[in-house]
């Protein structure tokens, strides 16, 4: 049974924020706090998008009316899963328990 690295995307909503950098920092901090006791091995990073026109990398965060939506990338290593699908379900379950009410989307599963 191989090991897998699972990448999950999440959307984090933050209210009363003044700048994009503050929003990203708060989102990463809040996600880390919620993951820390049970799933501290999950890596949290700010997400990035590729512009479809110029192919430049853009931040996946936006601030409108002092409210931010920040896209986060969560990466977790799953040991000895039966398949890629099984590894994705395990990661989504572990992360989903820690981040209740946060939308999650499975992005990638890579065998190690």
C-alpha positions in Angstrom: 0.0 0.0 0.0 1.6 3.3 -1.1 1.7 6.7 0.6 0.0 9.7 -1.0 0.2 13.4 -0.8 -3.3 14.9 -1.0 -4.0 18.5 -1.9 -7.3 20.1 -0.9 -8.6 23.6 -1.6 -10.7 25.5 0.8 -12.6 28.9 0.9 -12.1 31.0 4.0 -14.4 34.0 4.7 -13.1 36.8 6.9 -15.1 39.8 8.0 -13.8 43.3 9.1 -10.5 43.1 7.3 -8.8 46.1 5.7 -6.2 44.7 3.4 -5.5 41.6 1.2 -2.3 40.8 3.1 -4.2 40.9 6.5 -6.9 38.7 5.1 -4.4 36.0 3.9 -2.5 36.1 7.2 -5.7 35.8 9.3 -7.1 33.0 7.1 -3.8 31.0 7.4 -3.7 31.6 11.2 -7.3 30.7 11.8 -7.0 27.5 9.7 -3.8 26.6 11.6 -5.4 27.1 15.0 -8.4 24.8 14.0 -6.1 22.1 12.6 -3.5 22.2 15.3 -4.7 19.9 18.1 -5.8 17.0 15.9 -4.3 17.6 12.4 -1.2 19.6 13.0 0.6 17.7 10.2 -1.6 19.5 7.5 0.4 22.2 5.7 -1.6 25.4 5.1 -0.7 27.9 2.3 -2.4 30.7 0.5 -3.8 29.6 -2.8 -2.9 31.0 -6.3 -4.7 31.1 -9.6 -3.4 31.4 -13.1 -4.8 34.3 -15.2 -6.4 32.7 -18.3 -5.2 35.6 -20.5 -1.7 36.4 -19.5 -0.9 33.2 -17.6 0.5 35.3 -14.7 0.1 33.9 -11.1 -2.5 35.8 -9.0 -3.5 35.5 -5.3 -6.7 33.6 -4.8 -8.1 36.2 -2.3 -10.4 39.2 -2.7 -11.5 41.9 -0.4 -14.8 43.7 -1.0 -16.6 45.9 1.6 -14.2 44.9 4.4 -15.0 41.2 3.8 -12.5 38.8 2.3 -12.7 35.5 0.6 -9.4 33.7 0.7 -8.5 30.5 -1.1 -6.3 28.2 0.9 -4.4 25.1 -0.2 -4.1 22.3 2.4 -1.7 19.5 1.9 -1.6 16.3 3.8 0.4 13.1 3.6 -1.7 9.9 3.8 0.1 6.7 4.7 -0.8 3.3 3.3 -4.1 4.1 1.6 -5.6 1.5 -0.7 -6.0 3.8 -3.7 -5.9 7.5 -4.7 -9.6 7.7 -4.1 -9.2 6.2 -0.6 -6.4 8.7 0.2 -8.6 11.6 -0.9 -11.5 10.4 1.3 -9.2 10.0 4.3 -7.7 13.5 3.9 -11.0 15.2 3.3 -12.4 13.4 6.4 -9.5 14.4 8.7 -9.4 18.0 7.5 -13.2 18.3 7.3 -13.6 17.3 11.0 -11.2 20.1 12.1 -12.6 22.7 9.7 -16.3 22.3 10.1 -18.5 24.5 7.9 -15.6 25.3 5.6 -16.0 24.3 1.9 -13.4 21.8 0.8 -12.5 20.5 -2.7 -10.1 17.7 -3.5 -7.6 19.1 -6.0 -4.9 16.5 -6.4 -3.7 13.1 -5.1 -0.1 12.1 -5.9 1.5 8.7 -5.0 4.8 8.9 -3.2 
